[in-house]
Amino acid sequence: MSLRLLVVRSIRGPPNPSWLLGHQHVLRHASNVGDYEKKWYREYGAVYRLAGVFSEPILSFSDPKAIQYILHTSGYCFPKSADSDNLFDVLFGPEIGSAPGKTILITTDNTFLQAPSINISEES
């Protein structure tokens, strides 16, 4: 077992309701979006562990600085699930939100920027 997996498993989180589906089934069938997440945030804090399909550990972050660090500062150091890649593709278009190992060309006002990720503050 890798050190990374041991560290992730040591983080507190709600009990796993199903070995096969993890928390995915519970979250998809919630009556209101965010109800479980709010409850878990109050109980476990800004970082907690969930179980994915086949009980794969998933970290949930609610801290804006941590999210900025993961997505912008060192986004290529953190593995992302296929679900998150699909979500970014839907929100931002293919290969904009999830382009591991690729350089993204962004055009703003006829200026080409070469960046591994998008920073809103740089676009003005």
VENCOR-V168693 format. One record per residue. N is the residue number from 0. PHI is phi in radians with two decimals (999 if undefined). Layout:
# VENCOR-V168693
[[N/PHI] [N/PHI]]
This chain:
# VENCOR-V168693
[[0/999] [1/-1.32] [2/-1.09] [3/-1.05] [4/-1.14] [5/-1.11] [6/-1.14] [7/-1.10] [8/-1.20] [9/-1.42] [10/-1.39] [11/-1.19] [12/-3.03] [13/-1.18] [14/-1.10] [15/-1.28] [16/-1.36] [17/-2.69] [18/-1.12] [19/-1.33] [20/-1.79] [21/1.05] [22/-1.53] [23/-1.03] [24/-1.12] [25/-1.09] [26/-1.18] [27/-1.25] [28/-1.92] [29/-1.24] [30/-1.21] [31/-2.28] [32/-1.14] [33/1.65] [34/-1.07] [35/-1.16] [36/-1.08] [37/-1.11] [38/-1.07] [39/-1.19] [40/-1.08] [41/-1.15] [42/-1.45] [43/-1.97] [44/1.70] [45/-1.30] [46/-2.24] [47/-2.55] [48/-1.80] [49/-2.01] [50/-1.91] [51/-1.64] [52/-1.08] [53/1.00] [54/1.04] [55/-1.14] [56/-1.21] [57/-2.23] [58/-1.61] [59/-1.97] [60/-2.00] [61/-2.08] [62/-1.47] [63/-1.03] [64/-1.17] [65/-1.14] [66/-1.13] [67/-1.10] [68/-1.10] [69/-1.21] [70/-1.45] [71/-1.96] [72/-1.15] [73/-2.35] [74/-1.05] [75/-1.40] [76/-1.50] [77/-1.94] [78/-1.23] [79/-2.06] [80/-1.31] [81/-1.09] [82/-1.08] [83/-1.19] [84/-1.08] [85/-1.12] [86/-1.09] [87/-1.11] [88/-1.11] [89/-1.19] [90/-1.28] [91/-2.03] [92/1.70] [93/-1.08] [94/1.16] [95/-1.67] [96/-1.40] [97/-2.40] [98/-2.35] [99/-1.13] [100/1.32] [101/-2.03] [102/-1.72] [103/-1.77] [104/-1.72] [105/-2.04] [106/-1.91] [107/-2.43] [108/0.91] [109/1.07] [110/-1.95] [111/-1.68] [112/-1.99] [113/-1.96] [114/-2.59] [115/-1.33] [116/-2.68] [117/-1.70] [118/-2.15] [119/-1.04] [120/-1.15] [121/-1.38] [122/-1.63] [123/-2.48]]
